[in-house]
Amino acid sequence: MIDLYGSFATDLSIESSDIDITIKFEEEKTESQIKEKIERLCVSFNNLKLFDNVIAITTASVPVIKILIDPSNILEENSEEIKIYNSLKNLDLFKNYKFDEDELLKVKVDLTFIQLNHSNKNCNRYQSTKNSLDWAKKSLSIHPEIKPIIHVLKRYLQIKKLNSSFNGKNYFNF
């Protein structure tokens, strides 16, 4: 089973937001079996030559594959989309901010892996993520005026380089 979560699922994403996807296993798997599946998947992704970067983090409490995609690798050569992408890459606009066009224009994907059996602690994490997603959607339906405020905050954090979870950086350690 596969689910979308995070800012794309709540419609709070901005251009540089990553796409968060959870892959859930119904059947019982050992940590080594999951690690092996993740590593095989990474090899397959790397063999496709579509992705700029594929990193498996199997030691995290929730195993994840982080993928960085350059749209020029997946868009058709003379398509309208590639023309738009190439024109965006060359905008002077990026020189006025503290982030570069690679950060903004590359697609970031996080694939997380969770077992849904009740003997696994990750099942609780999945339920917590699902509850958070449901809460965010409900809150946004009740208070839709908060959406632009969240977008402005996310953009501000992006400009100040304080939202770099894709790179695993945590700027809030005191």
C-alpha positions in Angstrom: 0.0 0.0 0.0 1.3 3.5 -0.9 0.2 6.8 0.6 1.1 10.4 0.0 1.6 12.6 3.1 3.1 15.9 4.0 2.6 19.2 2.3 1.5 17.7 -1.0 -1.2 15.8 0.7 -2.4 18.9 2.6 -2.0 21.2 -0.4 0.5 23.3 1.5 3.4 22.6 -0.8 5.5 25.3 -2.5 7.7 24.8 -5.5 10.6 23.5 -3.5 8.6 21.2 -1.3 9.6 17.5 -1.2 7.1 14.8 -2.1 6.5 12.5 0.9 5.4 8.9 0.1 4.9 6.1 2.5 5.2 2.5 1.4 3.4 0.2 3.9 4.1 -3.5 4.4 1.2 -5.6 5.6 3.3 -8.7 6.1 5.9 -9.1 8.8 9.4 -8.3 7.7 12.6 -8.2 9.7 14.8 -5.1 9.7 17.3 -6.9 7.5 14.6 -7.9 5.0 13.4 -4.3 4.8 17.0 -3.0 4.5 17.7 -5.5 1.7 14.5 -4.4 -0.2 15.5 -0.7 0.2 19.0 -1.4 -1.1 17.7 -3.3 -4.1 15.3 -0.5 -4.9 18.1 2.0 -4.7 20.2 -0.1 -7.1 17.2 -0.2 -9.5 16.7 3.6 -9.2 20.3 4.2 -9.9 20.3 1.9 -12.9 17.4 4.0 -14.4 19.8 6.9 -14.7 16.8 9.3 -14.2 17.7 10.5 -10.7 20.5 12.8 -9.7 20.9 11.3 -6.3 19.4 8.3 -4.5 20.3 7.8 -0.8 19.1 5.1 1.4 18.9 5.8 5.1 18.1 2.4 6.6 19.4 3.2 10.1 16.7 5.8 10.7 13.8 4.9 13.0 11.7 5.0 9.9 13.8 3.8 6.9 13.8 6.2 4.0 15.1 6.6 0.4 15.8 10.2 -0.5 15.6 10.9 -4.2 16.7 14.0 -6.1 15.4 14.4 -9.6 16.5 16.9 -12.2 13.3 17.4 -14.4 15.4 17.6 -17.5 16.2 13.9 -17.0 12.5 12.9 -17.1 10.9 15.5 -19.4 10.7 15.0 -23.1 13.4 16.9 -25.1 11.3 19.4 -27.0 8.2 19.4 -24.8 6.6 22.6 -23.5 7.5 21.6 -19.9 11.2 21.3 -20.7 11.1 24.7 -22.4 9.5 26.2 -19.3 12.0 24.4 -17.0 15.0 25.7 -19.0 13.7 29.2 -19.0 13.2 29.1 -15.2 16.8 27.8 -14.7 18.2 30.9 -16.4 16.2 33.5 -14.5 18.2 36.3 -12.8 15.6 36.1 -10.0 17.6 33.4 -8.3 20.6 35.6 -7.8 18.6 37.8 -5.4 18.0 35.1 -2.9 20.1 32.8 -0.8 19.0 29.6 -2.5 20.0 28.4 -5.9 18.0 27.2 -8.8 19.0 23.6 -8.1 17.4 23.7 -4.7 14.2 25.2 -6.1 13.9 23.4 -9.4 14.9 19.9 -8.6 12.2 17.5 -7.4 12.8 15.9 -4.0 11.1 12.7 -3.0 11.2 10.9 0.4 10.1 7.2 0.3 9.5 6.0 3.8 8.9 2.3 4.7 6.5 1.2 7.5 5.2 -2.1 8.6 1.5 -2.1 9.6 1.5 -4.9 12.1 0.8 -4.0 15.7 3.9 -5.5 17.1 6.0 -2.9 15.3 6.7 0.6 16.8 6.5 2.1 13.3 2.8 1.2 13.1 2.3 3.9 15.8 4.4 6.3 13.9 2.2 5.7 10.8 -0.9 6.2 12.8 0.5 9.4 14.2 1.4 10.7 10.7 -2.1 9.8 9.5 -3.7 11.6 12.5 -1.5 14.7 11.8 -2.5 14.7 8.2 -6.2 14.3 9.0 -5.9 17.1 11.6 -4.2 19.4 9.1 -6.8 18.8 6.4 -9.7 19.4 8.9 -8.0 22.6 10.2 -7.5 23.9 6.7 -11.1 23.3 5.8 -12.2 25.2 8.9 -9.6 28.0 8.6 -8.7 28.3 4.9 -7.3 31.8 5.5 -4.2 30.2 7.2 -3.0 28.6 4.0 -1.4 31.8 2.5 0.3 32.5 5.9 1.8 29.0 5.9 3.0 29.6 2.3 4.7 32.8 3.2 6.3 31.2 6.3 7.6 28.3 4.2 9.0 30.7 1.6 10.7 32.8 4.3 12.3 29.6 5.8 13.4 28.6 2.4 15.1 31.9 1.7 16.8 31.8 5.1 17.8 28.1 4.5 16.0 27.0 7.6 13.9 24.3 5.9 16.4 21.9 4.6 15.1 18.6 5.9 15.9 16.9 2.6 19.6 17.3 3.4 19.1 16.1 7.0 20.2 19.5 8.4 18.7 20.7 11.7 19.2 24.3 12.4 17.4 24.3 15.6 19.9 22.5 17.8 20.6 24.7 20.8 
